[in-house]
Amino acid sequence: MAECKHPRVRIVSRDEDSEFVECLECGEVFESSEFRDMTIEETKLKNES
Ligand SMILES: [Zn+2]
């Protein structure tokens, strides 16, 4: 399978200083602070801020 660029994510959990997102394509879970350094599509995050 090709490497997933995680084009679509949703927030799965959040606490004071970390937030976790799940890729809707491959199901992998990331800490969103790491993920922002990658090419995140920010639609979901923008909606919440
Ligand atoms: Zn993915």
mmCIF file of the protein (N, C-alpha, C, O) and its ligand, coordinates in Angstrom:
data_MODEL
# 
_entry.id   MODEL 
# 
loop_
_entity.id 
_entity.type 
_entity.pdbx_number_of_molecules 
1 polymer     1 
2 non-polymer 1 
# 
_entity_poly.entity_id                      1 
_entity_poly.type                           'polypeptide(L)' 
_entity_poly.nstd_linkage                   no 
_entity_poly.nstd_monomer                   no 
_entity_poly.pdbx_seq_one_letter_code       MAECKHPRVRIVSRDEDSEFVECLECGEVFESSEFRDMTIEETKLKNES 
_entity_poly.pdbx_seq_one_letter_code_can   MAECKHPRVRIVSRDEDSEFVECLECGEVFESSEFRDMTIEETKLKNES 
_entity_poly.pdbx_strand_id                 A 
# 
loop_
_entity_poly_seq.entity_id 
_entity_poly_seq.num 
_entity_poly_seq.mon_id 
_entity_poly_seq.hetero 
1 1  MET n 
1 2  ALA n 
1 3  GLU n 
1 4  CYS n 
1 5  LYS n 
1 6  HIS n 
1 7  PRO n 
1 8  ARG n 
1 9  VAL n 
1 10 ARG n 
1 11 ILE n 
1 12 VAL n 
1 13 SER n 
1 14 ARG n 
1 15 ASP n 
1 16 GLU n 
1 17 ASP n 
1 18 SER n 
1 19 GLU n 
1 20 PHE n 
1 21 VAL n 
1 22 GLU n 
1 23 CYS n 
1 24 LEU n 
1 25 GLU n 
1 26 CYS n 
1 27 GLY n 
1 28 GLU n 
1 29 VAL n 
1 30 PHE n 
1 31 GLU n 
1 32 SER n 
1 33 SER n 
1 34 GLU n 
1 35 PHE n 
1 36 ARG n 
1 37 ASP n 
1 38 MET n 
1 39 THR n 
1 40 ILE n 
1 41 GLU n 
1 42 GLU n 
1 43 THR n 
1 44 LYS n 
1 45 LEU n 
1 46 LYS n 
1 47 ASN n 
1 48 GLU n 
1 49 SER n 
# 
loop_
_struct_asym.id 
_struct_asym.entity_id 
A 1 
B 2 
# 
loop_
_chem_comp.id 
_chem_comp.type 
_chem_comp.mon_nstd_flag 
ALA 'L-peptide linking' y 
ARG 'L-peptide linking' y 
ASN 'L-peptide linking' y 
ASP 'L-peptide linking' y 
CYS 'L-peptide linking' y 
GLU 'L-peptide linking' y 
GLY 'peptide linking'   y 
HIS 'L-peptide linking' y 
ILE 'L-peptide linking' y 
LEU 'L-peptide linking' y 
LYS 'L-peptide linking' y 
MET 'L-peptide linking' y 
PHE 'L-peptide linking' y 
PRO 'L-peptide linking' y 
SER 'L-peptide linking' y 
THR 'L-peptide linking' y 
VAL 'L-peptide linking' y 
ZN  non-polymer         . 
# 
_pdbx_entity_nonpoly.entity_id   2 
_pdbx_entity_nonpoly.name        ? 
_pdbx_entity_nonpoly.comp_id     ZN 
# 
_pdbx_nonpoly_scheme.asym_id         B 
_pdbx_nonpoly_scheme.entity_id       2 
_pdbx_nonpoly_scheme.mon_id          ZN 
_pdbx_nonpoly_scheme.ndb_seq_num     1 
_pdbx_nonpoly_scheme.pdb_seq_num     101 
_pdbx_nonpoly_scheme.auth_seq_num    101 
_pdbx_nonpoly_scheme.pdb_mon_id      ZN 
_pdbx_nonpoly_scheme.auth_mon_id     ZN 
_pdbx_nonpoly_scheme.pdb_strand_id   A 
_pdbx_nonpoly_scheme.pdb_ins_code    . 
# 
loop_
_atom_site.group_PDB 
_atom_site.id 
_atom_site.type_symbol 
_atom_site.label_atom_id 
_atom_site.label_alt_id 
_atom_site.label_comp_id 
_atom_site.label_asym_id 
_atom_site.label_entity_id 
_atom_site.label_seq_id 
_atom_site.pdbx_PDB_ins_code 
_atom_site.Cartn_x 
_atom_site.Cartn_y 
_atom_site.Cartn_z 
_atom_site.occupancy 
_atom_site.B_iso_or_equiv 
_atom_site.pdbx_formal_charge 
_atom_site.auth_seq_id 
_atom_site.auth_comp_id 
_atom_site.auth_asym_id 
_atom_site.auth_atom_id 
_atom_site.pdbx_PDB_model_num 
ATOM   1   N  N  . MET A 1 1  ? 0.848   -1.199 0.000  1.00 0.00 ? 1   MET A N  1 
ATOM   2   C  CA . MET A 1 1  ? 0.000   0.000  0.000  1.00 0.00 ? 1   MET A CA 1 
ATOM   3   C  C  . MET A 1 1  ? 0.885   1.252  0.000  1.00 0.00 ? 1   MET A C  1 
ATOM   4   O  O  . MET A 1 1  ? 1.940   1.279  0.633  1.00 0.00 ? 1   MET A O  1 
ATOM   5   N  N  . ALA A 1 2  ? 0.438   2.281  -0.718 1.00 0.00 ? 2   ALA A N  1 
ATOM   6   C  CA . ALA A 1 2  ? 1.193   3.532  -0.750 1.00 0.00 ? 2   ALA A CA 1 
ATOM   7   C  C  . ALA A 1 2  ? 1.214   4.181  0.624  1.00 0.00 ? 2   ALA A C  1 
ATOM   8   O  O  . ALA A 1 2  ? 0.324   3.969  1.447  1.00 0.00 ? 2   ALA A O  1 
ATOM   9   N  N  . GLU A 1 3  ? 2.228   4.959  0.846  1.00 0.00 ? 3   GLU A N  1 
ATOM   10  C  CA . GLU A 1 3  ? 2.342   5.668  2.110  1.00 0.00 ? 3   GLU A CA 1 
ATOM   11  C  C  . GLU A 1 3  ? 1.193   6.652  2.270  1.00 0.00 ? 3   GLU A C  1 
ATOM   12  O  O  . GLU A 1 3  ? 0.905   7.439  1.369  1.00 0.00 ? 3   GLU A O  1 
ATOM   13  N  N  . CYS A 1 4  ? 0.551   6.600  3.409  1.00 0.00 ? 4   CYS A N  1 
ATOM   14  C  CA . CYS A 1 4  ? -0.590  7.477  3.641  1.00 0.00 ? 4   CYS A CA 1 
ATOM   15  C  C  . CYS A 1 4  ? -0.123  8.858  4.078  1.00 0.00 ? 4   CYS A C  1 
ATOM   16  O  O  . CYS A 1 4  ? 0.678   8.997  5.002  1.00 0.00 ? 4   CYS A O  1 
ATOM   17  N  N  . LYS A 1 5  ? -0.631  9.861  3.405  1.00 0.00 ? 5   LYS A N  1 
ATOM   18  C  CA . LYS A 1 5  ? -0.293  11.243 3.783  1.00 0.00 ? 5   LYS A CA 1 
ATOM   19  C  C  . LYS A 1 5  ? -1.316  11.814 4.752  1.00 0.00 ? 5   LYS A C  1 
ATOM   20  O  O  . LYS A 1 5  ? -1.267  12.993 5.103  1.00 0.00 ? 5   LYS A O  1 
ATOM   21  N  N  . HIS A 1 6  ? -2.222  10.982 5.171  1.00 0.00 ? 6   HIS A N  1 
ATOM   22  C  CA . HIS A 1 6  ? -3.226  11.377 6.167  1.00 0.00 ? 6   HIS A CA 1 
ATOM   23  C  C  . HIS A 1 6  ? -3.954  12.671 5.782  1.00 0.00 ? 6   HIS A C  1 
ATOM   24  O  O  . HIS A 1 6  ? -3.882  13.671 6.496  1.00 0.00 ? 6   HIS A O  1 
ATOM   25  N  N  . PRO A 1 7  ? -4.637  12.635 4.672  1.00 0.00 ? 7   PRO A N  1 
ATOM   26  C  CA . PRO A 1 7  ? -5.285  13.858 4.182  1.00 0.00 ? 7   PRO A CA 1 
ATOM   27  C  C  . PRO A 1 7  ? -6.478  14.304 5.010  1.00 0.00 ? 7   PRO A C  1 
ATOM   28  O  O  . PRO A 1 7  ? -6.850  15.478 5.001  1.00 0.00 ? 7   PRO A O  1 
ATOM   29  N  N  . ARG A 1 8  ? -7.070  13.366 5.719  1.00 0.00 ? 8   ARG A N  1 
ATOM   30  C  CA . ARG A 1 8  ? -8.237  13.747 6.521  1.00 0.00 ? 8   ARG A CA 1 
ATOM   31  C  C  . ARG A 1 8  ? -8.089  13.158 7.905  1.00 0.00 ? 8   ARG A C  1 
ATOM   32  O  O  . ARG A 1 8  ? -7.845  11.961 8.049  1.00 0.00 ? 8   ARG A O  1 
ATOM   33  N  N  . VAL A 1 9  ? -8.233  13.977 8.915  1.00 0.00 ? 9   VAL A N  1 
ATOM   34  C  CA . VAL A 1 9  ? -8.118  13.516 10.292 1.00 0.00 ? 9   VAL A CA 1 
ATOM   35  C  C  . VAL A 1 9  ? -9.305  14.022 11.107 1.00 0.00 ? 9   VAL A C  1 
ATOM   36  O  O  . VAL A 1 9  ? -9.975  14.994 10.758 1.00 0.00 ? 9   VAL A O  1 
ATOM   37  N  N  . ARG A 1 10 ? -9.528  13.307 12.218 1.00 0.00 ? 10  ARG A N  1 
ATOM   38  C  CA . ARG A 1 10 ? -10.494 13.831 13.170 1.00 0.00 ? 10  ARG A CA 1 
ATOM   39  C  C  . ARG A 1 10 ? -9.895  13.772 14.555 1.00 0.00 ? 10  ARG A C  1 
ATOM   40  O  O  . ARG A 1 10 ? -9.042  12.930 14.837 1.00 0.00 ? 10  ARG A O  1 
ATOM   41  N  N  . ILE A 1 11 ? -10.341 14.663 15.418 1.00 0.00 ? 11  ILE A N  1 
ATOM   42  C  CA . ILE A 1 11 ? -9.825  14.677 16.782 1.00 0.00 ? 11  ILE A CA 1 
ATOM   43  C  C  . ILE A 1 11 ? -10.477 13.555 17.578 1.00 0.00 ? 11  ILE A C  1 
ATOM   44  O  O  . ILE A 1 11 ? -11.701 13.424 17.605 1.00 0.00 ? 11  ILE A O  1 
ATOM   45  N  N  . VAL A 1 12 ? -9.643  12.748 18.225 1.00 0.00 ? 12  VAL A N  1 
ATOM   46  C  CA . VAL A 1 12 ? -10.173 11.649 19.013 1.00 0.00 ? 12  VAL A CA 1 
ATOM   47  C  C  . VAL A 1 12 ? -10.076 11.886 20.516 1.00 0.00 ? 12  VAL A C  1 
ATOM   48  O  O  . VAL A 1 12 ? -10.911 11.393 21.275 1.00 0.00 ? 12  VAL A O  1 
ATOM   49  N  N  . SER A 1 13 ? -9.061  12.638 20.955 1.00 0.00 ? 13  SER A N  1 
ATOM   50  C  CA . SER A 1 13 ? -9.009  12.986 22.364 1.00 0.00 ? 13  SER A CA 1 
ATOM   51  C  C  . SER A 1 13 ? -8.168  14.231 22.562 1.00 0.00 ? 13  SER A C  1 
ATOM   52  O  O  . SER A 1 13 ? -7.365  14.606 21.708 1.00 0.00 ? 13  SER A O  1 
ATOM   53  N  N  . ARG A 1 14 ? -8.368  14.855 23.696 1.00 0.00 ? 14  ARG A N  1 
ATOM   54  C  CA . ARG A 1 14 ? -7.701  16.138 23.934 1.00 0.00 ? 14  ARG A CA 1 
ATOM   55  C  C  . ARG A 1 14 ? -7.558  16.302 25.435 1.00 0.00 ? 14  ARG A C  1 
ATOM   56  O  O  . ARG A 1 14 ? -8.470  15.993 26.202 1.00 0.00 ? 14  ARG A O  1 
ATOM   57  N  N  . ASP A 1 15 ? -6.377  16.804 25.846 1.00 0.00 ? 15  ASP A N  1 
ATOM   58  C  CA . ASP A 1 15 ? -6.254  17.236 27.232 1.00 0.00 ? 15  ASP A CA 1 
ATOM   59  C  C  . ASP A 1 15 ? -5.518  18.575 27.259 1.00 0.00 ? 15  ASP A C  1 
ATOM   60  O  O  . ASP A 1 15 ? -5.401  19.233 26.225 1.00 0.00 ? 15  ASP A O  1 
ATOM   61  N  N  . GLU A 1 16 ? -5.029  18.981 28.409 1.00 0.00 ? 16  GLU A N  1 
ATOM   62  C  CA . GLU A 1 16 ? -4.533  20.347 28.544 1.00 0.00 ? 16  GLU A CA 1 
ATOM   63  C  C  . GLU A 1 16 ? -3.492  20.730 27.506 1.00 0.00 ? 16  GLU A C  1 
ATOM   64  O  O  . GLU A 1 16 ? -3.570  21.805 26.911 1.00 0.00 ? 16  GLU A O  1 
ATOM   65  N  N  . ASP A 1 17 ? -2.514  19.854 27.286 1.00 0.00 ? 17  ASP A N  1 
ATOM   66  C  CA . ASP A 1 17 ? -1.461  20.236 26.360 1.00 0.00 ? 17  ASP A CA 1 
ATOM   67  C  C  . ASP A 1 17 ? -1.196  19.243 25.237 1.00 0.00 ? 17  ASP A C  1 
ATOM   68  O  O  . ASP A 1 17 ? -0.180  19.324 24.547 1.00 0.00 ? 17  ASP A O  1 
ATOM   69  N  N  . SER A 1 18 ? -2.109  18.320 25.067 1.00 0.00 ? 18  SER A N  1 
ATOM   70  C  CA . SER A 1 18 ? -1.966  17.490 23.883 1.00 0.00 ? 18  SER A CA 1 
ATOM   71  C  C  . SER A 1 18 ? -3.325  17.132 23.310 1.00 0.00 ? 18  SER A C  1 
ATOM   72  O  O  . SER A 1 18 ? -4.354  17.158 23.985 1.00 0.00 ? 18  SER A O  1 
ATOM   73  N  N  . GLU A 1 19 ? -3.274  16.805 22.055 1.00 0.00 ? 19  GLU A N  1 
ATOM   74  C  CA . GLU A 1 19 ? -4.501  16.542 21.332 1.00 0.00 ? 19  GLU A CA 1 
ATOM   75  C  C  . GLU A 1 19 ? -4.176  15.437 20.344 1.00 0.00 ? 19  GLU A C  1 
ATOM   76  O  O  . GLU A 1 19 ? -3.150  15.488 19.665 1.00 0.00 ? 19  GLU A O  1 
ATOM   77  N  N  . PHE A 1 20 ? -5.035  14.451 20.261 1.00 0.00 ? 20  PHE A N  1 
ATOM   78  C  CA . PHE A 1 20 ? -4.775  13.329 19.382 1.00 0.00 ? 20  PHE A CA 1 
ATOM   79  C  C  . PHE A 1 20 ? -5.769  13.302 18.250 1.00 0.00 ? 20  PHE A C  1 
ATOM   80  O  O  . PHE A 1 20 ? -6.967  13.521 18.431 1.00 0.00 ? 20  PHE A O  1 
ATOM   81  N  N  . VAL A 1 21 ? -5.239  13.027 17.078 1.00 0.00 ? 21  VAL A N  1 
ATOM   82  C  CA . VAL A 1 21 ? -6.076  12.944 15.894 1.00 0.00 ? 21  VAL A CA 1 
ATOM   83  C  C  . VAL A 1 21 ? -5.921  11.572 15.245 1.00 0.00 ? 21  VAL A C  1 
ATOM   84  O  O  . VAL A 1 21 ? -4.866  10.941 15.319 1.00 0.00 ? 21  VAL A O  1 
ATOM   85  N  N  . GLU A 1 22 ? -6.989  11.135 14.615 1.00 0.00 ? 22  GLU A N  1 
ATOM   86  C  CA . GLU A 1 22 ? -6.980  9.861  13.910 1.00 0.00 ? 22  GLU A CA 1 
ATOM   87  C  C  . GLU A 1 22 ? -7.158  10.120 12.425 1.00 0.00 ? 22  GLU A C  1 
ATOM   88  O  O  . GLU A 1 22 ? -8.011  10.905 12.012 1.00 0.00 ? 22  GLU A O  1 
ATOM   89  N  N  . CYS A 1 23 ? -6.345  9.451  11.639 1.00 0.00 ? 23  CYS A N  1 
ATOM   90  C  CA . CYS A 1 23 ? -6.482  9.548  10.194 1.00 0.00 ? 23  CYS A CA 1 
ATOM   91  C  C  . CYS A 1 23 ? -7.703  8.753  9.742  1.00 0.00 ? 23  CYS A C  1 
ATOM   92  O  O  . CYS A 1 23 ? -7.860  7.580  10.083 1.00 0.00 ? 23  CYS A O  1 
ATOM   93  N  N  . LEU A 1 24 ? -8.562  9.412  8.970  1.00 0.00 ? 24  LEU A N  1 
ATOM   94  C  CA . LEU A 1 24 ? -9.758  8.730  8.490  1.00 0.00 ? 24  LEU A CA 1 
ATOM   95  C  C  . LEU A 1 24 ? -9.458  7.754  7.368  1.00 0.00 ? 24  LEU A C  1 
ATOM   96  O  O  . LEU A 1 24 ? -10.287 6.906  7.037  1.00 0.00 ? 24  LEU A O  1 
ATOM   97  N  N  . GLU A 1 25 ? -8.287  7.871  6.788  1.00 0.00 ? 25  GLU A N  1 
ATOM   98  C  CA . GLU A 1 25 ? -7.919  7.001  5.675  1.00 0.00 ? 25  GLU A CA 1 
ATOM   99  C  C  . GLU A 1 25 ? -7.287  5.692  6.147  1.00 0.00 ? 25  GLU A C  1 
ATOM   100 O  O  . GLU A 1 25 ? -7.661  4.617  5.678  1.00 0.00 ? 25  GLU A O  1 
ATOM   101 N  N  . CYS A 1 26 ? -6.334  5.780  7.069  1.00 0.00 ? 26  CYS A N  1 
ATOM   102 C  CA . CYS A 1 26 ? -5.598  4.578  7.467  1.00 0.00 ? 26  CYS A CA 1 
ATOM   103 C  C  . CYS A 1 26 ? -5.836  4.197  8.922  1.00 0.00 ? 26  CYS A C  1 
ATOM   104 O  O  . CYS A 1 26 ? -5.448  3.108  9.345  1.00 0.00 ? 26  CYS A O  1 
ATOM   105 N  N  . GLY A 1 27 ? -6.470  5.080  9.695  1.00 0.00 ? 27  GLY A N  1 
ATOM   106 C  CA . GLY A 1 27 ? -6.791  4.759  11.079 1.00 0.00 ? 27  GLY A CA 1 
ATOM   107 C  C  . GLY A 1 27 ? -5.662  4.994  12.058 1.00 0.00 ? 27  GLY A C  1 
ATOM   108 O  O  . GLY A 1 27 ? -5.808  4.711  13.247 1.00 0.00 ? 27  GLY A O  1 
ATOM   109 N  N  . GLU A 1 28 ? -4.552  5.501  11.588 1.00 0.00 ? 28  GLU A N  1 
ATOM   110 C  CA . GLU A 1 28 ? -3.427  5.760  12.486 1.00 0.00 ? 28  GLU A CA 1 
ATOM   111 C  C  . GLU A 1 28 ? -3.724  6.966  13.376 1.00 0.00 ? 28  GLU A C  1 
ATOM   112 O  O  . GLU A 1 28 ? -4.383  7.918  12.959 1.00 0.00 ? 28  GLU A O  1 
ATOM   113 N  N  . VAL A 1 29 ? -3.220  6.904  14.620 1.00 0.00 ? 29  VAL A N  1 
ATOM   114 C  CA . VAL A 1 29 ? -3.458  7.991  15.563 1.00 0.00 ? 29  VAL A CA 1 
ATOM   115 C  C  . VAL A 1 29 ? -2.155  8.736  15.825 1.00 0.00 ? 29  VAL A C  1 
ATOM   116 O  O  . VAL A 1 29 ? -1.105  8.127  16.033 1.00 0.00 ? 29  VAL A O  1 
ATOM   117 N  N  . PHE A 1 30 ? -2.240  10.059 15.813 1.00 0.00 ? 30  PHE A N  1 
ATOM   118 C  CA . PHE A 1 30 ? -1.078  10.923 16.024 1.00 0.00 ? 30  PHE A CA 1 
ATOM   119 C  C  . PHE A 1 30 ? -1.372  11.912 17.120 1.00 0.00 ? 30  PHE A C  1 
ATOM   120 O  O  . PHE A 1 30 ? -2.528  12.220 17.411 1.00 0.00 ? 30  PHE A O  1 
ATOM   121 N  N  . GLU A 1 31 ? -0.300  12.412 17.734 1.00 0.00 ? 31  GLU A N  1 
ATOM   122 C  CA . GLU A 1 31 ? -0.466  13.624 18.524 1.00 0.00 ? 31  GLU A CA 1 
ATOM   123 C  C  . GLU A 1 31 ? -0.463  14.800 17.546 1.00 0.00 ? 31  GLU A C  1 
ATOM   124 O  O  . GLU A 1 31 ? 0.430   14.916 16.707 1.00 0.00 ? 31  GLU A O  1 
ATOM   125 N  N  . SER A 1 32 ? -1.453  15.656 17.659 1.00 0.00 ? 32  SER A N  1 
ATOM   126 C  CA . SER A 1 32 ? -1.626  16.667 16.624 1.00 0.00 ? 32  SER A CA 1 
ATOM   127 C  C  . SER A 1 32 ? -0.513  17.701 16.620 1.00 0.00 ? 32  SER A C  1 
ATOM   128 O  O  . SER A 1 32 ? -0.267  18.324 15.587 1.00 0.00 ? 32  SER A O  1 
ATOM   129 N  N  . SER A 1 33 ? 0.171   17.903 17.749 1.00 0.00 ? 33  SER A N  1 
ATOM   130 C  CA . SER A 1 33 ? 1.294   18.842 17.752 1.00 0.00 ? 33  SER A CA 1 
ATOM   131 C  C  . SER A 1 33 ? 2.410   18.360 16.833 1.00 0.00 ? 33  SER A C  1 
ATOM   132 O  O  . SER A 1 33 ? 3.075   19.168 16.185 1.00 0.00 ? 33  SER A O  1 
ATOM   133 N  N  . GLU A 1 34 ? 2.615   17.049 16.774 1.00 0.00 ? 34  GLU A N  1 
ATOM   134 C  CA . GLU A 1 34 ? 3.566   16.504 15.811 1.00 0.00 ? 34  GLU A CA 1 
ATOM   135 C  C  . GLU A 1 34 ? 3.022   16.644 14.404 1.00 0.00 ? 34  GLU A C  1 
ATOM   136 O  O  . GLU A 1 34 ? 3.739   16.978 13.462 1.00 0.00 ? 34  GLU A O  1 
ATOM   137 N  N  . PHE A 1 35 ? 1.755   16.382 14.296 1.00 0.00 ? 35  PHE A N  1 
ATOM   138 C  CA . PHE A 1 35 ? 1.145   16.306 12.979 1.00 0.00 ? 35  PHE A CA 1 
ATOM   139 C  C  . PHE A 1 35 ? 1.107   17.660 12.289 1.00 0.00 ? 35  PHE A C  1 
ATOM   140 O  O  . PHE A 1 35 ? 1.157   17.736 11.062 1.00 0.00 ? 35  PHE A O  1 
ATOM   141 N  N  . ARG A 1 36 ? 1.019   18.721 13.065 1.00 0.00 ? 36  ARG A N  1 
ATOM   142 C  CA . ARG A 1 36 ? 0.987   20.069 12.465 1.00 0.00 ? 36  ARG A CA 1 
ATOM   143 C  C  . ARG A 1 36 ? 2.258   20.377 11.697 1.00 0.00 ? 36  ARG A C  1 
ATOM   144 O  O  . ARG A 1 36 ? 2.239   21.174 10.759 1.00 0.00 ? 36  ARG A O  1 
ATOM   145 N  N  . ASP A 1 37 ? 3.364   19.753 12.085 1.00 0.00 ? 37  ASP A N  1 
ATOM   146 C  CA . ASP A 1 37 ? 4.603   19.967 11.342 1.00 0.00 ? 37  ASP A CA 1 
ATOM   147 C  C  . ASP A 1 37 ? 4.571   19.299 9.977  1.00 0.00 ? 37  ASP A C  1 
ATOM   148 O  O  . ASP A 1 37 ? 5.353   19.634 9.087  1.00 0.00 ? 37  ASP A O  1 
ATOM   149 N  N  . MET A 1 38 ? 3.685   18.378 9.831  1.00 0.00 ? 38  MET A N  1 
ATOM   150 C  CA . MET A 1 38 ? 3.501   17.734 8.547  1.00 0.00 ? 38  MET A CA 1 
ATOM   151 C  C  . MET A 1 38 ? 2.464   18.527 7.762  1.00 0.00 ? 38  MET A C  1 
ATOM   152 O  O  . MET A 1 38 ? 2.058   19.613 8.176  1.00 0.00 ? 38  MET A O  1 
ATOM   153 N  N  . THR A 1 39 ? 2.047   17.988 6.648  1.00 0.00 ? 39  THR A N  1 
ATOM   154 C  CA . THR A 1 39 ? 1.097   18.731 5.826  1.00 0.00 ? 39  THR A CA 1 
ATOM   155 C  C  . THR A 1 39 ? -0.321  18.432 6.269  1.00 0.00 ? 39  THR A C  1 
ATOM   156 O  O  . THR A 1 39 ? -1.040  17.651 5.646  1.00 0.00 ? 39  THR A O  1 
ATOM   157 N  N  . ILE A 1 40 ? -0.700  19.069 7.354  1.00 0.00 ? 40  ILE A N  1 
ATOM   158 C  CA . ILE A 1 40 ? -2.038  18.830 7.868  1.00 0.00 ? 40  ILE A CA 1 
ATOM   159 C  C  . ILE A 1 40 ? -3.048  19.671 7.102  1.00 0.00 ? 40  ILE A C  1 
ATOM   160 O  O  . ILE A 1 40 ? -2.811  20.828 6.754  1.00 0.00 ? 40  ILE A O  1 
ATOM   161 N  N  . GLU A 1 41 ? -4.162  19.044 6.864  1.00 0.00 ? 41  GLU A N  1 
ATOM   162 C  CA . GLU A 1 41 ? -5.275  19.820 6.358  1.00 0.00 ? 41  GLU A CA 1 
ATOM   163 C  C  . GLU A 1 41 ? -6.073  20.274 7.572  1.00 0.00 ? 41  GLU A C  1 
ATOM   164 O  O  . GLU A 1 41 ? -6.606  19.446 8.310  1.00 0.00 ? 41  GLU A O  1 
ATOM   165 N  N  . GLU A 1 42 ? -6.156  21.554 7.779  1.00 0.00 ? 42  GLU A N  1 
ATOM   166 C  CA . GLU A 1 42 ? -6.564  22.067 9.075  1.00 0.00 ? 42  GLU A CA 1 
ATOM   167 C  C  . GLU A 1 42 ? -8.052  22.347 9.208  1.00 0.00 ? 42  GLU A C  1 
ATOM   168 O  O  . GLU A 1 42 ? -8.464  23.020 10.153 1.00 0.00 ? 42  GLU A O  1 
ATOM   169 N  N  . THR A 1 43 ? -8.826  21.875 8.335  1.00 0.00 ? 43  THR A N  1 
ATOM   170 C  CA . THR A 1 43 ? -10.253 22.215 8.371  1.00 0.00 ? 43  THR A CA 1 
ATOM   171 C  C  . THR A 1 43 ? -10.871 21.888 9.721  1.00 0.00 ? 43  THR A C  1 
ATOM   172 O  O  . THR A 1 43 ? -11.573 22.710 10.310 1.00 0.00 ? 43  THR A O  1 
ATOM   173 N  N  . LYS A 1 44 ? -10.604 20.678 10.206 1.00 0.00 ? 44  LYS A N  1 
ATOM   174 C  CA . LYS A 1 44 ? -11.199 20.272 11.466 1.00 0.00 ? 44  LYS A CA 1 
ATOM   175 C  C  . LYS A 1 44 ? -10.662 21.106 12.641 1.00 0.00 ? 44  LYS A C  1 
ATOM   176 O  O  . LYS A 1 44 ? -11.424 21.546 13.502 1.00 0.00 ? 44  LYS A O  1 
ATOM   177 N  N  . LEU A 1 45 ? -9.379  21.309 12.659 1.00 0.00 ? 45  LEU A N  1 
ATOM   178 C  CA . LEU A 1 45 ? -8.776  22.066 13.750 1.00 0.00 ? 45  LEU A CA 1 
ATOM   179 C  C  . LEU A 1 45 ? -9.227  23.522 13.737 1.00 0.00 ? 45  LEU A C  1 
ATOM   180 O  O  . LEU A 1 45 ? -9.498  24.103 14.787 1.00 0.00 ? 45  LEU A O  1 
ATOM   181 N  N  . LYS A 1 46 ? -9.304  24.099 12.565 1.00 0.00 ? 46  LYS A N  1 
ATOM   182 C  CA . LYS A 1 46 ? -9.769  25.472 12.471 1.00 0.00 ? 46  LYS A CA 1 
ATOM   183 C  C  . LYS A 1 46 ? -11.182 25.618 12.994 1.00 0.00 ? 46  LYS A C  1 
ATOM   184 O  O  . LYS A 1 46 ? -11.502 26.591 13.678 1.00 0.00 ? 46  LYS A O  1 
ATOM   185 N  N  . ASN A 1 47 ? -11.994 24.689 12.686 1.00 0.00 ? 47  ASN A N  1 
ATOM   186 C  CA . ASN A 1 47 ? -13.385 24.756 13.122 1.00 0.00 ? 47  ASN A CA 1 
ATOM   187 C  C  . ASN A 1 47 ? -13.513 24.787 14.627 1.00 0.00 ? 47  ASN A C  1 
ATOM   188 O  O  . ASN A 1 47 ? -14.492 25.308 15.161 1.00 0.00 ? 47  ASN A O  1 
ATOM   189 N  N  . GLU A 1 48 ? -12.532 24.231 15.314 1.00 0.00 ? 48  GLU A N  1 
ATOM   190 C  CA . GLU A 1 48 ? -12.631 24.135 16.764 1.00 0.00 ? 48  GLU A CA 1 
ATOM   191 C  C  . GLU A 1 48 ? -11.948 25.274 17.502 1.00 0.00 ? 48  GLU A C  1 
ATOM   192 O  O  . GLU A 1 48 ? -12.070 25.388 18.721 1.00 0.00 ? 48  GLU A O  1 
ATOM   193 N  N  . SER A 1 49 ? -11.239 26.104 16.781 1.00 0.00 ? 49  SER A N  1 
ATOM   194 C  CA . SER A 1 49 ? -10.530 27.165 17.486 1.00 0.00 ? 49  SER A CA 1 
ATOM   195 C  C  . SER A 1 49 ? -11.228 28.513 17.338 1.00 0.00 ? 49  SER A C  1 
ATOM   196 O  O  . SER A 1 49 ? -10.756 29.515 17.874 1.00 0.00 ? 49  SER A O  1 
HETATM 197 ZN ZN . ZN  B 2 .  ? -3.374  8.027  7.129  1.00 0.00 2 101 ZN  A ZN 1 
# 
